[in-house]
Amino acid sequence: MQTPRYRWPTPNQVNNIVQNVRRKERLLMDPLKAIGLFAKLNPDKIFHYTEVDYSTNPPSNFATGIQHPFAVQAMILWAGEHGIGFDSSYRHKNKNRAPVTFLTTLDDNSHMIPGPVFLSSDVTAPTLTIFLHKVKKLVESMAKELIAGTKEIDAGLESDRARVLAQARTIVQAGWSPHFFMIDKCRAERTAIYNGVFYDLIYCQTILICLLVFPQATVRICQFHVMQAILRWDKEHGDTFEPQPRPTLSLQCKHALLAAVRRLQRCRLSEDWDGDVERFKCDVEKLCEGSSASSKDILSYFRVNWFTEDWRDLWTDIGLPAGELREKMLSTNNWTERAFKTFDQVFLGGRANKSAYHLVLIIANEWF
């Protein structure tokens, strides 16, 4: 049975239909679904993808891991010697405010080298644990393929072919273990590295699973951020958010306090810690003379925020690798911070990016 001619669409109606289908706004109406389609079509660029859960507000459980052979092989070549920078940023990246997590390392000229990237709905310890676990598997799989000859060395690393293969053999034999991780003072990052956890849904019950990714890793806190936190302590947080009030110090007293903190940081042995803390107490009491600040409040702040078992070894020289000083990335995470700034200024053109899908395209096709 033929359709009556009066029911046929007119040429204008057909054109409107085609134009609507091809509209960029229609294709990107849901950027998170567009990312899912991109992940299916580009398994060589997306090493991990989980679909977004729309039953929550805002949507949750979304995650996308983006990689390039150069980035993975750079982890093989340099992370064992120069360590890894580990940091997240959400400003200006997408209207969903989904944070972007970078792994970086340094080459032999101390230039930042990008590693795999993670775009996720949050940066909690379970989410970051999954990221590190997937990257570890990715690096170890790449090492095996390089040794087996089933994967070519990236053209950007061809001049270091012998070293790449040597490091790959080491990883195949003993597993991938970066020299250290440089982080800001972020508990989620620390937990993901040391005591990795993630949640799994089994038989309608949420099960907490411990996944030890790098339990023996050396972790360092960026020294710049330690000093910055002390300089800003009485401006960034109200008294109600901590178990004790933060004292107000003059700029001159803050500088004197920073000098005392620097001396305390140079403690290299755990057995010397108590004696160095006593000298630090004397320094604090001296700088508080004639000031409205109480040495008791200052020392309480340091006991709560910096002297605990979780953090002490990460910002003092006690936690440095044996025989090494605070050089290159062992001192600061500014290489990773600069990576984010370069990404914002160059790859995003200095503008706030709106679409998460557009962000993934830039990272996958241009960033590496």
PENOR-V846724 format. One record per helix or strand. SS is the DSSP state (2 for helix, 1 for strand). FROM is the first residue (numbers start at 1). TO is the last residue. If there is no record, write none. Layout:
BEGIN
ss=(SS:SS)
from=(FROM:FROM)
to=(TO:TO)
END
This chain:
BEGIN
ss=(2:2:2:2:1:1:1:1:2:1:1:1:2:2:1:2:1:1:1:2:2:2:2:2:2:2:2:2:2:2)
from=(5:11:24:31:46:53:60:63:69:84:100:112:125:155:181:187:197:205:219:223:233:239:251:270:295:312:317:328:334:356)
to=(7:22:27:41:50:53:60:66:82:89:106:120:148:174:183:194:202:210:221:231:236:241:265:287:305:315:319:330:347:367)
END
